[in-house]
Amino acid sequence: MDERAPSLSTDEARVIAAECSGTSDFELLELQEISEGKESGGFMSDYLRFKIRIRLQDGTEKCHNLFAKTVPRTPGGHRDFVEEVQCYVKEVGFYRKVLPLLLKHQNNDKRSSVSGVIGKWAPHCYLTRDDIIIMEDLGIFNFRILNSRDLLDWSHCVTVLKKIASFHAASIIFEEKEKQNLEKTCRIVDLHPDCFTDVIDRAMSDDKNKGWFLAGVRAIVALVPYLSKYQHSTKLQRMIQEKIPTVFESVGGLKTSDKYRNVVCHGDLWSSNILFNYGEDSRPDTARFVDYQVLRYAPPATDLVIFINTTTNQNFRKRHNKDMLKIYYKEFNSELQEYGLSANEILSFEELHESFEHFSPAGRAIAGLYYQLILMDHEKKNSLFSSPENYSTFFLIDRSSDVRECFLKDEVFRYRMEEALNELIDKDILNTPS
């Protein structure tokens, strides 16, 4: 049985309403939970919505809509996993400790380009408790998440790359400005090390929690005989299967670097963690990132390889990878120049390109792991996750048969997964020239 959802107190509602409306001179008329439960993609947390209705002194009534996240309320293996690897705790830490630092030196008039929206990179957060995070509901402002089975086109990629660049630049701006003020080196990770515990490393190396990683790798191994490109040789299949676990260990390399400049990285930039807002021409104007549960302090390229490998296909990457890095770097440099800083002195384009190539195997491995869920159609997801037992089994114990079923029966799943695995095998196991 699910535990009862966390609630807001009247005092908390009044504080949030005061911030939303810009005055504390109002009457609180209603505090209502208008939806609850798990929505698509909410493995690491449960989602709620609240509505706060107030009456101002002039008689005007206003309604403030809020989005909330909580630790999964259904007891079982996946909630234990989330608590053990501290995913939810990291997101609380991001909103409570890290985001204020990133915003400290930002020009206020640059924080948002969408009327009514406060947050620049993430939704504005009104309240963090150990059991709930309350933030602005971007859906009210026509932000939306795309179908995770769809590939992103050029305009969507450019929008995201510019937003990633702005987010990464904020780390540099804070650290360099603080260095000037304090006359000594300042790193965000040193100020709040508890916010940057490595979720991926913990979930890969800890015997109690590495089930998610092992289940994902076993599912990939089980698919190898079904990849048409390698069906001509059982010997080749066996060799590939033997090397896959080692290749997927590259995911553990997405961490703080001694070689490249590090920044605050989102750590989990795939399509369901990106919300888009559109202009009158139906093209994306801007984006916001959500779900900061895999937050890391690492080179910028670690975010880029995850985003690019999980949202585009191989042909797109062959044509546009270098251009995408240029788009990112131009925006990164532009953001830094506004504050008197030079990207070339901090992270040259050559270093960005080198680090992108270095981390690309990990990006390809992440795509292979994420696709097992990202590409699953809604009907399959709903049937698979109809019970806590099924949910935990898929994520933490064994998903090989479910992934194989999707591969054999779902054309979209098969096309995207086969292409991703072929690229990984060719580049990272067989070392075939592109």
C-alpha positions in Angstrom: 0.0 0.0 0.0 1.3 3.5 -0.9 2.2 5.8 1.9 0.2 9.0 2.3 1.5 11.9 0.1 3.3 14.7 1.9 1.2 17.8 2.4 1.7 21.5 2.7 0.9 23.4 5.9 -1.1 26.6 5.8 2.0 28.6 6.9 4.0 27.1 4.0 1.2 27.8 1.5 1.1 31.5 2.7 4.9 31.8 2.3 4.7 30.4 -1.2 1.7 32.6 -2.2 3.5 35.7 -0.9 6.5 34.9 -3.1 4.3 34.2 -6.1 2.1 37.3 -5.7 4.8 39.7 -4.4 2.8 40.6 -1.3 1.9 39.2 2.0 -1.2 41.2 2.2 -3.8 38.6 1.1 -6.4 36.1 2.4 -5.7 32.4 1.8 -8.8 31.0 0.3 -7.8 27.5 -0.7 -5.0 25.0 -0.6 -5.8 22.0 -2.8 -3.9 19.0 -4.0 -5.3 18.6 -7.6 -3.4 15.5 -8.7 -1.1 12.9 -7.4 0.6 9.7 -8.3 3.2 8.4 -10.7 3.4 10.0 -14.1 5.4 8.8 -17.1 9.1 8.5 -16.4 8.8 9.0 -12.6 11.0 6.1 -11.4 13.1 8.3 -9.1 10.2 10.2 -7.6 6.4 10.6 -7.4 4.7 13.8 -8.7 2.0 15.9 -7.2 0.3 19.2 -8.0 -1.1 21.9 -5.7 -3.3 24.9 -6.2 -3.2 27.9 -3.9 -6.0 30.4 -4.3 -5.8 33.8 -2.6 -7.7 37.1 -2.5 -5.7 40.4 -2.5 -6.7 43.5 -0.6 -8.4 45.0 -3.7 -10.7 41.9 -4.0 -8.8 40.3 -6.9 -8.5 36.6 -6.7 -5.3 34.8 -7.9 -4.6 31.1 -8.4 -1.0 29.8 -8.1 -0.3 26.3 -9.6 2.6 24.4 -8.2 4.4 21.2 -9.2 5.9 18.9 -6.5 8.2 15.9 -6.2 8.5 13.4 -3.4 10.4 10.2 -2.7 8.5 7.2 -4.3 5.8 6.4 -1.8 5.2 2.8 -2.7 7.4 0.6 -0.5 9.6 -1.8 -2.3 13.0 -2.3 -4.0 12.9 0.8 -6.2 12.2 3.2 -3.4 14.9 1.5 -1.3 17.3 2.0 -4.3 16.4 5.7 -4.6 17.0 6.2 -0.9 20.3 4.2 -0.9 21.9 6.0 -3.9 20.5 9.4 -2.5 18.9 10.5 -5.8 16.1 12.5 -4.1 18.5 14.0 -1.5 20.8 15.2 -4.4 17.9 17.1 -6.0 16.9 18.7 -2.7 20.6 19.8 -2.4 20.6 21.2 -5.9 17.6 23.5 -5.3 18.5 24.3 -1.7 22.3 24.9 -2.0 23.7 24.7 -5.5 21.2 26.6 -7.6 21.4 29.8 -5.4 25.2 29.8 -6.1 24.7 29.5 -9.8 22.3 32.4 -9.7 24.4 34.6 -7.4 26.2 36.5 -10.1 23.6 36.3 -12.8 22.0 39.5 -14.2 18.4 39.4 -12.9 17.0 40.6 -16.3 18.6 37.6 -18.0 17.1 34.9 -15.8 14.1 34.0 -18.0 12.8 34.8 -21.5 9.3 33.5 -21.0 6.7 35.8 -19.4 5.7 34.6 -16.0 8.4 32.0 -15.7 11.1 32.7 -13.0 13.6 29.9 -13.4 16.4 30.3 -16.0 17.6 26.7 -16.4 15.4 24.9 -13.9 11.9 25.5 -12.6 11.9 28.1 -9.8 11.8 26.3 -6.4 9.6 27.7 -3.7 10.1 25.1 -0.9 12.4 22.2 -0.2 11.8 19.7 2.6 13.3 16.3 3.2 10.1 14.8 1.9 8.9 17.2 -0.8 10.1 19.8 -3.4 7.7 22.5 -4.5 8.4 24.5 -7.7 6.7 26.5 -10.4 4.5 24.4 -12.7 6.0 25.0 -16.2 3.0 23.3 -17.8 1.0 26.3 -17.0 3.3 28.3 -19.2 3.0 25.9 -22.2 6.3 24.1 -21.6 6.0 20.5 -22.6 8.0 17.2 -22.7 8.3 15.5 -26.1 7.7 11.8 -26.6 10.8 10.0 -25.5 10.6 7.7 -28.6 11.0 10.7 -30.9 14.3 11.9 -32.2 15.1 15.6 -31.8 15.6 17.7 -34.9 18.2 20.4 -35.5 16.2 23.3 -34.0 15.4 21.4 -30.8 19.1 20.4 -30.4 20.3 23.9 -30.9 17.8 25.2 -28.2 19.0 22.6 -25.7 22.7 23.1 -26.5 22.4 26.8 -25.9 20.7 26.2 -22.6 23.3 23.6 -21.5 26.0 26.1 -22.4 24.3 28.8 -20.3 23.9 26.4 -17.3 27.6 25.3 -17.5 28.8 28.9 -17.8 27.1 29.8 -14.6 29.5 27.5 -12.7 32.5 29.2 -14.2 31.0 32.7 -13.6 30.4 31.9 -9.9 33.8 30.3 -9.3 35.8 33.0 -11.1 33.9 35.9 -9.5 34.3 34.3 -6.0 38.0 33.7 -6.8 38.4 37.4 -7.5 36.6 38.3 -4.3 38.3 35.8 -2.0 41.7 35.9 -3.8 41.8 32.1 -3.7 40.5 29.2 -5.8 36.8 28.4 -5.3 35.0 25.3 -6.5 31.3 24.6 -6.0 32.0 21.0 -5.2 34.2 22.0 -2.3 31.4 24.2 -0.8 28.8 21.5 -1.0 30.4 18.1 -1.5 27.3 16.3 -0.2 25.4 17.5 -3.3 27.8 15.8 -5.7 28.1 12.2 -4.4 28.3 10.1 -7.5 25.0 8.3 -7.9 26.2 6.3 -10.9 29.3 5.2 -9.2 27.4 4.2 -6.1 24.9 2.3 -8.1 27.6 0.5 -10.1 29.9 -0.4 -7.4 27.8 -0.9 -4.3 26.8 -4.6 -4.0 23.5 -3.7 -2.6 22.5 -1.3 -5.3 24.3 -2.2 -8.6 21.4 -4.4 -9.7 20.1 -1.6 -12.0 23.4 -1.6 -13.9 23.9 -5.3 -14.0 20.3 -5.8 -15.2 20.9 -3.3 -18.0 24.1 -4.9 -19.1 22.6 -8.4 -19.1 19.8 -7.1 -21.3 22.3 -5.8 -23.8 24.2 -9.1 -23.8 20.9 -10.9 -24.4 20.2 -8.8 -27.5 23.5 -9.5 -29.3 22.2 -12.7 -31.1 19.3 -10.7 -32.5 21.4 -8.0 -34.1 21.3 -8.7 -37.8 24.8 -7.3 -38.5 26.4 -10.0 -36.4 24.2 -13.0 -37.0 26.6 -14.5 -39.5 29.0 -15.6 -36.8 28.2 -17.1 -33.4 32.0 -16.8 -32.6 31.8 -13.1 -33.2 28.6 -12.9 -31.1 30.3 -14.6 -28.2 33.3 -12.3 -28.4 31.0 -9.2 -28.4 29.0 -10.6 -25.4 32.2 -11.2 -23.4 33.4 -7.6 -24.0 30.2 -5.7 -23.4 30.4 -5.6 -19.6 33.9 -4.0 -19.8 32.7 -1.5 -22.4 29.8 -0.4 -20.1 32.2 0.2 -17.3 33.0 3.5 -19.2 29.8 4.9 -17.6 31.7 5.1 -14.3 34.1 7.6 -15.9 31.5 10.3 -16.0 32.9 12.0 -12.9 35.1 14.9 -11.7 38.2 15.2 -13.9 41.8 16.0 -13.0 42.5 16.9 -16.6 39.5 19.1 -17.8 37.7 22.0 -16.2 34.7 20.8 -14.3 31.3 22.5 -13.9 28.0 21.6 -12.3 26.4 19.1 -14.7 22.8 18.0 -14.9 24.0 14.4 -15.4 20.8 13.0 -16.9 19.9 15.0 -19.9 17.6 12.8 -22.0 14.4 13.9 -23.6 12.0 13.4 -20.7 14.1 15.7 -18.5 13.8 18.6 -21.0 10.8 20.8 -21.3 10.4 23.0 -24.4 8.5 26.2 -24.9 7.4 27.1 -28.5 7.0 30.3 -30.5 4.3 31.3 -32.9 6.1 29.5 -35.7 5.9 26.2 -33.7 9.7 26.2 -33.3 11.3 25.8 -29.9 12.1 29.2 -28.3 13.7 27.9 -25.1 14.0 25.0 -22.8 14.2 24.1 -19.1 15.8 21.1 -17.4 14.2 19.0 -14.6 15.2 16.0 -12.5 18.6 17.0 -11.0 19.0 13.6 -9.3 22.2 12.6 -11.0 23.9 16.0 -10.4 27.6 15.8 -10.9 30.7 18.1 -10.9 32.4 17.1 -14.1 33.6 18.3 -17.5 30.9 19.9 -19.7 31.3 17.2 -22.3 29.8 14.6 -19.9 26.4 16.3 -20.3 26.8 16.7 -24.0 27.6 13.0 -24.8 24.5 11.9 -22.8 22.2 14.4 -24.4 23.4 13.9 -28.0 23.6 10.1 -27.9 20.2 9.6 -26.3 18.2 12.1 -28.5 19.7 11.8 -32.0 20.5 9.0 -34.4 23.9 8.0 -35.8 23.4 9.7 -39.2 22.5 13.0 -37.5 25.6 12.8 -35.3 27.8 12.1 -38.2 26.6 15.2 -40.0 26.2 17.5 -37.0 28.4 16.6 -34.1 31.1 19.2 -34.8 28.5 21.8 -35.6 26.7 21.0 -32.3 29.9 21.5 -30.4 30.4 24.8 -32.1 26.9 26.0 -31.3 27.5 25.0 -27.6 30.9 26.7 -27.4 29.7 29.9 -29.1 26.9 30.3 -26.5 29.3 29.2 -23.7 31.8 31.9 -24.7 29.0 34.5 -25.1 27.7 33.9 -21.6 31.2 34.2 -20.1 32.1 37.4 -22.1 29.1 39.1 -20.5 31.0 38.8 -17.2 34.4 39.7 -18.5 35.6 36.1 -18.9 37.1 34.3 -21.9 36.1 30.7 -22.7 39.4 30.1 -24.4 41.4 30.8 -21.2 39.2 28.5 -19.2 38.2 25.7 -21.6 39.4 26.0 -25.2 37.3 24.6 -28.1 40.1 22.0 -28.7 39.8 20.8 -25.1 36.1 20.6 -25.4 36.4 18.5 -28.5 39.0 16.3 -27.0 37.0 15.7 -23.9 33.8 15.0 -26.0 35.7 12.3 -27.8 37.1 10.9 -24.6 33.6 10.6 -23.0 31.7 9.5 -26.1 32.0 5.8 -25.3 30.3 6.5 -22.0 27.6 8.4 -23.9 27.0 5.5 -26.2 26.8 3.1 -23.2 24.3 5.3 -21.5 22.1 5.3 -24.6 22.2 1.5 -24.6 21.1 1.5 -20.9 18.5 4.3 -21.2 16.9 3.1 -24.4 15.7 0.0 -22.6 13.1 2.2 -20.9 13.0 5.4 -23.1 12.0 3.5 -26.2 9.3 1.3 -24.6 5.8 2.2 -25.7 3.2 3.4 -23.1 1.2 0.2 -23.2 4.2 -1.9 -22.4 5.3 0.5 -19.7 1.9 0.5 -18.0 1.6 -3.3 -18.0 5.2 -3.8 -16.9 4.9 -1.2 -14.0 1.4 -2.2 -12.9 2.8 -3.4 -9.6 5.7 -2.5 -7.4 7.1 -6.0 -7.8 7.2 -5.7 -11.6 8.7 -2.3 -11.3 11.5 -3.5 -9.0 12.2 -6.6 -11.0 12.7 -4.7 -14.2 15.0 -2.1 -12.8 17.0 -4.0 -10.3 16.9 -7.7 -11.0 16.2 -8.8 -14.6 14.8 -7.1 -17.7 16.3 -9.3 -20.4 13.1 -11.0 -21.5 11.1 -7.7 -21.5 13.8 -5.9 -23.5 14.0 -8.8 -26.0 10.2 -8.8 -26.4 10.2 -5.1 -27.2 13.1 -5.5 -29.6 11.3 -8.3 -31.5 7.8 -6.8 -31.5 8.2 -3.0 -31.6 9.7 -1.5 -34.8 10.6 1.8 -33.3 12.3 0.1 -30.3 14.2 -2.3 -32.6 15.4 0.4 -35.1 16.7 2.8 -32.5 18.2 0.1 -30.2 19.9 -1.8 -33.0 21.4 1.3 -34.5 22.7 2.4 -31.1 24.2 -1.0 -30.3 25.8 -1.4 -33.7 27.5 1.9 -33.3 28.7 1.0 -29.8 30.0 -2.4 -30.9 31.7 -1.1 -34.0 33.4 1.8 -32.3 34.1 0.5 -28.8 34.5 -3.3 -29.3 35.5 -3.9 -32.9 37.2 -0.5 -33.3 35.8 -0.2 -36.8 36.7 3.2 -38.4 33.6 5.4 -38.8 
